[in-house]
Structures are given as C-alpha cells and as structure tokens.
Amino acid sequence: MRVAVEIDFKKTFRAIERYNQRQIPFAAAVTLTRLAQGSQLRIRSEMDKFFNLRSKRRMLQGVRIKPARKADFKRDTMHSEVNDIDRFMPLHVTGGIKRPGRHRYVAIPRDDLLAQGARTATGKIKKRLTPRAMIAKIKATRIGRPRKKGRHRKPRPFLFESTAGLPFIAVRVGPERKPLKYLWGMSSRAKIDKTWPFVQTVEQYVLKNAGQIFSKEFKRALAASGPA
C-alpha cells in the first residue's frame, strides 16, 4: 500500500501571505497593547513598595499606556508604550540630580514642618505653609513693630542664610524664642536615588507573557477570519 502526500504549496503560501497582511498585524497590535496593559497593572500594584503614596489615586493614574496601531505594522514601527505623565517620576527610575528649573532653589520640607500636619488629604503641602506663601508673609511683616505687653503672639516665620549661603525658613518657639524650628531648606540641587524599577518591571512582564499572549491572539484572529 502506498499513500501519496501532496500539498498545494502555492495555495498555502497565498493563505500565509493573506494572514500576514490581515491577521498577523492585528494579532501583533493586540499583543503589544495587552502587554502594555499588563505591565501598567503590575507597576501600579507595586508602587506601594517604593513610594509613600499620599495621593495614591492620582499617582496610580499617572501610569499611562499608548496602544499599538495595526497600521504601523508595514512601516515596521509598531509598538505600545508604558509611561508616567508626572514629570518628577523619571528621576526615581534613573536616579540623578533634581535642579530648580525656573526657580533659584529646590525647596525641601523639613521634619519640623511635616510633623505639624502640613499636608492635605491628597498629600500636597497646605497653601499657607508653602515657601511662596511664607516668604510673602515675611516680606509683608512690619519690621521693628513694638510688641504689646501681655499679648501673646504666634511665632512668625523668618528667612535666614546658612553658613553655606543657602536660605532657610524657620520659626522661634518657647519663652526664650528658642530653639529654632526649621520649616524649609533651600538648595541649588537635590539628589534623587534610583529607587523605582519601572523599566525592569515592564521587561520582566513582557518576557514572561509575550509568547503566550501572541499565540492566544493569533489563534483568535485566525478563527475570526474563517477558512483560508
């Protein structure tokens, strides 16, 4: 007995080419988008490990994705993106020096300020306790105004320079107006440590799941396309 096996390769190649033009780009775009979405969820779920999220909802919403587009397949530029829209977050990924930008100094809140409940429920510094508000209040204070006897006056913030020539905002407390409570320190730069494995999290998720997701989406695309 002899069984002849024949394959119509021309028909097969035509079918593969059709799938290449229609189904593979679709499956690839869906796969890349699913990988971005999965990475986004993984990053959001692990942010508590690396940050004290005072404004958790806003911080989590800052992690965004850009889906892949099927139309980019032929141009060989198909990709999806995972990013963070908060401009201060990249330094936590790369580490580096934070500089003041359009201001002269980077303002750093001190422990004495934070200990008195300086933050709102969303994690922001209360407006009246910001450096700008305090400096405006200092400038508006009438210097040399006599203190009325028998009248208690709340400690007022004042501005002074450290031995390094950097400004500080502080208040005097106690009956002898000592000790000083330091509220804000100003610096020309602030070192930010590399603490957030954003890139590594995405890479690990993609390497672990890319093959499985593509296989699933390609089979789904083939099933939806019908017979060759």
C-alpha positions in Angstrom: 0.0 0.0 0.0 1.2 3.4 -0.9 -0.1 6.7 0.4 0.8 9.8 -1.6 1.0 13.0 0.3 0.6 16.2 -1.7 0.5 19.8 -0.5 -0.6 22.7 -2.7 2.2 25.0 -1.6 1.1 27.8 -3.8 -2.3 27.9 -2.1 -0.6 27.6 1.3 1.7 30.5 0.6 -1.2 32.6 -0.6 -3.0 31.8 2.6 0.1 32.7 4.7 0.5 35.9 2.8 -3.1 36.8 3.4 -2.7 36.2 7.1 0.5 38.2 7.1 -1.4 41.1 5.6 -4.5 40.9 7.8 -4.3 38.6 10.8 -0.6 38.9 11.9 -0.6 42.7 12.1 -3.9 42.6 14.1 -2.6 39.9 16.5 0.7 41.8 16.9 -1.1 45.1 17.7 -3.4 43.4 20.2 -0.5 41.5 21.8 1.6 44.7 22.2 -1.4 46.5 23.7 -2.2 43.7 26.1 1.5 43.6 27.2 1.4 47.3 27.9 -1.9 47.0 29.9 -0.5 44.1 31.9 2.7 46.0 32.6 0.7 49.0 33.7 -1.3 46.9 36.2 1.9 45.3 37.5 3.6 48.7 38.0 0.5 50.2 39.7 0.2 47.2 42.1 3.8 47.5 43.2 4.1 51.3 43.7 3.4 51.0 47.4 6.7 49.1 47.8 8.7 52.1 46.6 6.8 55.2 47.5 4.8 56.6 50.4 1.7 57.3 48.3 -0.1 60.2 50.0 -2.1 60.9 46.9 -2.5 57.3 45.8 -5.2 57.6 43.2 -3.5 60.5 41.3 -0.2 58.8 41.4 -1.6 55.5 40.1 -3.5 57.3 37.3 -0.2 58.9 36.2 1.0 55.5 34.9 -0.5 55.5 31.3 -0.2 53.4 28.2 -0.3 54.1 24.5 -1.8 51.2 22.5 -0.2 49.7 19.4 -1.6 50.6 16.0 -2.2 47.9 13.3 -1.4 50.5 10.6 2.2 50.7 11.8 3.0 47.1 11.0 4.0 47.7 7.4 6.2 50.6 8.4 7.9 48.4 11.0 7.3 50.9 13.7 4.5 49.1 15.6 4.9 49.5 19.4 2.9 50.2 22.5 4.1 52.4 25.4 4.0 52.4 29.1 4.9 55.8 30.7 4.3 58.1 33.6 2.9 61.5 32.9 4.2 63.0 36.2 7.4 64.9 35.2 9.1 64.3 38.6 8.9 60.5 38.4 11.6 59.7 35.8 14.4 60.7 38.2 13.2 57.9 40.6 13.8 55.5 37.7 17.2 56.7 36.6 18.4 58.5 39.7 20.1 61.8 39.3 20.1 65.5 40.3 16.9 67.5 40.7 17.5 71.1 39.8 15.3 74.1 40.4 14.3 74.8 36.8 12.8 78.3 36.6 13.3 78.9 40.3 16.6 79.7 42.1 16.3 76.8 44.6 14.8 73.4 45.2 12.6 73.8 48.3 12.9 70.8 50.7 10.3 70.5 53.6 11.9 69.8 56.9 10.8 67.3 59.6 9.6 70.2 61.9 7.2 71.3 59.2 5.9 67.8 58.3 5.4 67.0 62.0 2.8 69.7 62.3 0.4 68.2 59.7 1.5 70.4 56.8 0.0 68.1 54.1 -3.6 68.0 52.9 -5.5 64.7 52.5 -4.2 64.5 48.9 -0.6 64.8 50.0 0.0 68.4 48.9 1.6 71.0 51.2 -1.1 73.3 52.6 -1.1 76.6 50.6 -0.4 78.8 53.7 2.7 76.6 54.5 4.3 76.7 51.1 7.6 78.6 50.7 6.0 81.1 48.5 3.2 81.9 51.0 5.7 82.1 53.9 8.1 84.3 52.1 5.3 86.6 51.1 4.2 86.8 54.7 7.8 87.5 55.8 8.1 90.4 53.3 4.7 91.8 54.4 5.7 91.8 58.1 6.4 95.3 59.5 10.0 95.2 60.8 10.5 96.8 64.2 6.9 96.8 65.2 6.7 97.0 69.0 5.2 94.0 70.7 2.3 94.9 73.0 2.7 93.8 76.6 0.5 91.0 77.8 -0.4 89.9 74.4 0.6 86.5 73.1 1.9 86.5 69.6 2.2 83.4 67.4 5.7 82.6 66.2 6.3 84.1 62.8 8.5 82.5 60.2 11.6 84.3 59.2 14.2 83.8 56.5 17.9 83.4 57.1 21.0 82.1 55.4 23.1 79.1 56.4 26.8 79.2 56.6 26.8 77.8 53.1 24.8 80.8 51.9 21.6 78.8 51.4 18.2 80.2 52.6 16.2 78.5 55.3 12.7 79.3 56.7 12.3 78.8 60.4 10.3 80.0 63.4 11.4 80.6 67.0 9.5 78.8 69.7 9.5 78.7 73.5 9.5 81.5 76.1 13.1 82.5 75.2 12.3 82.2 71.5 14.5 79.1 71.4 15.0 76.6 69.9 14.5 77.1 66.2 12.1 75.0 64.2 13.3 74.6 60.7 10.4 74.5 58.2 12.0 74.7 54.8 15.5 74.3 53.4 16.6 75.7 50.1 19.2 74.0 47.9 20.6 74.6 44.4 20.2 70.8 43.8 18.7 67.7 45.3 20.0 64.2 44.8 17.3 61.7 43.9 18.2 58.0 44.4 17.3 55.3 41.8 14.5 53.5 43.7 11.8 52.6 41.1 12.4 49.6 38.8 9.9 50.8 36.2 11.8 49.5 33.2 12.7 46.2 34.8 9.1 45.6 35.7 8.0 46.1 32.1 10.8 43.9 30.7 10.0 41.0 33.1 6.3 41.1 32.3 6.9 41.2 28.5 9.5 38.3 28.6 7.2 36.2 30.7 3.9 36.8 28.8 4.7 37.8 25.2 4.7 34.3 23.6 1.5 33.2 25.4 -0.4 36.3 24.6 0.6 36.4 20.9 -0.3 32.7 20.5 -3.7 33.3 22.0 -4.4 36.4 19.9 -3.2 34.9 16.7 -5.4 31.8 17.1 -8.3 34.1 17.9 -7.6 36.2 14.7 -7.4 33.0 12.6 -10.7 31.7 14.0 -12.4 35.0 13.3 -11.1 35.1 9.7 -12.7 31.8 8.7 -11.2 29.2 6.3 -8.3 30.2 4.1 
